[in-house]
Amino acid sequence: MSTKLFVGNLSFDTTENDLHDLFSQHGTVASVDLIMDKMSGRSRGFAFVTMENKAEADSATEKLNGHNLGGRALTVNEARPREERSPRSFPGGGGGGGGGRGPRRDFRS
């Protein structure tokens, strides 16, 4: 059964290929998912690497946690399941925009 690993403290220059090459030295890599910022298109500094089996994932975790990649010490550990989040709510009940009304003017004289 495959095991997903969290890889943190990545340099913004790190690529999915860099991670695949590094982790494949410790076993079969099923997938690499480098998390990107939607607005800037730049790496957010962490990724998820899925290893084919638990023994290979444990070996990679032991050997690569603290490993220097791109001048940064990696944080590698088994990924936890994503926590359920409650829906976002805003005071006033809505997130409507300003409607383009422009500045408010007081015409009382």
Rosetta blueprint (number, residue, H / E / L):
1 M L
2 S L
3 T E
4 K E
5 L E
6 F E
7 V E
8 G E
9 N L
10 L L
11 S L
12 F L
13 D L
14 T L
15 T L
16 E H
17 N H
18 D H
19 L H
20 H H
21 D H
22 L H
23 F H
24 S H
25 Q H
26 H H
27 G L
28 T L
29 V E
30 A E
31 S E
32 V E
33 D E
34 L E
35 I E
36 M E
37 D L
38 K L
39 M L
40 S L
41 G L
42 R L
43 S E
44 R E
45 G E
46 F E
47 A E
48 F E
49 V E
50 T E
51 M E
52 E L
53 N L
54 K H
55 A H
56 E H
57 A H
58 D H
59 S H
60 A H
61 T H
62 E H
63 K H
64 L H
65 N L
66 G L
67 H L
68 N E
69 L E
70 G L
71 G L
72 R E
73 A E
74 L L
75 T E
76 V E
77 N E
78 E E
79 A L
80 R L
81 P L
82 R L
83 E L
84 E L
85 R L
86 S L
87 P L
88 R L
89 S L
90 F L
91 P L
92 G L
93 G L
94 G L
95 G L
96 G L
97 G L
98 G L
99 G L
100 G L
101 R L
102 G L
103 P L
104 R L
105 R L
106 D L
107 F L
108 R L
109 S L
